[in-house]
Amino acid sequence: MMHFLKCSRGKLCLFLLLSHCVVSTVSAQDYDQLRDIRLKALDLSGLGKTLFLNAGITNQREVDYFKGLSNSQLERPERVTSDEWQNLYERLMDADLRPEEEKLANFDKWMETDPEKITKSDTIPIGIMNLEGIYLTGTQIAENETQKKVSRHVDFAKYEKVRIVSASVLQEHIYQAEVIFRLSPRLYFSNQNDHVKAVEINFGDGKGYRSFPLSEQLIPHRFESDGEHLIQIRLTTGEVVYRFETKVNVLQMKRIKPFAEFQISANRIYSDIADSDRSARAALAGGNVRIVLGCDQIFNKPIIIAEGLDLGQDVFLDYLEAKYRDGLDQFLTEGYDLVFLDYTDGRAAIQDNAQVL
């Protein structure tokens, strides 16, 4: 299921005006201002703890999609990636108009968000949403505004509610075969009394579904191969069973303790760049280094694997090692040593693939 990008990420994106569902492209600042103006024109006094989906980035098609998920007779589990789940959560934060202490919290309040630290973790959180919201049509928006103008309270009971249920692992890339999946009440997000009764997980290992209470749970699991592994999750709430399929990507089977790991830096050498173009960011060149010794355990025959162009700044030493160490394993058995180099600023690299030097 493709979800909209959230405007607060600082890029131009889709903005759905609350009235008449008119679509336009606006900046994040304009989005926030227009959103506040439209919300103040509405009577939302009867909203309570229900999400007001018009206040987030969504549309009728996505709302209909979530209505369809409540059909337990769907042929296949719904595919959900970690990025899709987190993107949806971020947009629903905008739709949550409850007081600050009650509303959905930012990711950094309950989850590690530093990509470099995430690669070090062997614990994979599982996120679960069980939220209720309303989405008003253009006609309903206009009627609501009219009622507020004449100081009449709106009966929110007449609005159809939408159940938004989703489950996914929250870390897709893992760097060892033995991991721990984590269930936790802190990773269960609900705004209603009809809670999930059971969580069933099938790790695709031939053992079928296992049932777990929705309490603090650490579930150890070992994957028998690298690559992508599908994980199915079943949730039961009320009389409805929701089925989701998520995935993890095992990048390497085992971590190796490095011989050394350290940072390096040096002044850049300029020859044909004007002084005015030498920003503080470009003044220093450097990176993080990890050394894995060959079979002789003597550092004497280095092969350097250097990060290429990294516009997203999301390539780290763990990623480089997981991607290239197995392919260069023959060199380790011959006594060569692998030196992994992650540039401090990968955007300054001139090639778009790692180089073996």
Salt bridges, closest charged atoms under 4 A:
ASP36 OD1 - ARG35 NH1 3.96
ASP43 OD2 - HIS153 ND1 3.90
GLU62 OE2 - HIS3 ND1 2.63
GLU62 OE2 - ARG91 NH2 2.80
GLU90 OE1 - ARG9 NH2 2.83
ASP94 OD2 - LYS6 NZ 3.55
ASP96 OD2 - ARG98 NH2 2.78
GLU132 OE1 - LYS161 NZ 3.80
GLU145 OE2 - ARG38 NH2 2.16
GLU160 OE1 - LYS67 NZ 3.05
GLU172 OE2 - LYS247 NZ 3.94
GLU178 OE2 - ARG222 NH1 3.40
ASP194 OD2 - ARG163 NH2 3.35
GLU200 OE2 - ARG234 NH2 3.14
ASP205 OD2 - HIS221 ND1 3.92
GLU216 OE2 - ARG182 NE 2.94
GLU224 OE2 - ARG222 NE 3.95
GLU228 OE2 - LYS247 NZ 3.24
GLU245 OE1 - ARG79 NE 2.22
GLU261 OE2 - LYS120 NZ 3.95
GLU261 OE1 - ARG290 NE 2.85
ASP275 OD1 - ARG278 NH1 2.91
ASP318 OD2 - LYS120 NZ 3.36
ASP318 OD1 - ARG255 NH1 3.41
ASP318 OD1 - ARG290 NH1 2.96
GLU321 OE1 - ARG290 NH1 2.66
GLU321 OE2 - ARG325 NE 2.83
ASP345 OD2 - ARG281 NH1 2.02
ASP345 OD1 - ARG347 NE 3.02
